[in-house]
Each structure stands twice: as C-alpha cells, then as structure tokens.
Amino acid sequence: MRLSGMDIYFEIANKDTLVDLLLEEGYDDFYFFPCKRYSAGAFLISAEEQVSARRDFGLFRLFLHETEAIVLSAAIKRELKDKTIKIFVNELKEL
C-alpha cells in the first residue's frame, strides 16, 4: 500500500487549533515533534527570538493517501489562512 507522509510545520501557538482540526477531520493517529525555525531577523518577533535567531515551531506528521492529504491541507490552510504554516507531502513505502 502506497502512503504519503504529510509534514505540517507551524508556529507553536497554533498547536491546539491544529489538534482540534485534525481530530474533527477524523485523524486520530499522528505524531508531534517540537522544533525551531531558524531565520533572518525579519521573521522573528520577540527580542529573545531576534537574539537567538530562532522561533518555536511544531511539526505534525501523518501517514495517509495523497488524495486525503490534499483535502486535509486545504482544510488546514482555510483554518489557519493568516498564520505561518508549511505543508509537505512525500511518497512513502512501508517496509
């Protein structure tokens, strides 16, 4: 069975909103990883972020079919349209 790995990178403040959305859409098996986004000063808001050159982000990883990933990504982008979010899909093959 061919699945896609869907990675959703987002500002950590949006974690609860995304969890609620995933559960509402019927996804109850996914992974969360805390991470940092390193970037230029223009993308960093607080003084602490500007000094460290990083911002708190999170990563949700789901495994689903590509058609499901497309529908879910559209729902996420609608819900968080004004937020910093990146969504990537990779084709996977389970061993």
Helices and strands as residue ranges (DSSP letters): E 2-11, G 12-14, H 15-24, E 31-38, G 41-43, H 47-52, E 54-64, H 66-79, E 85-93
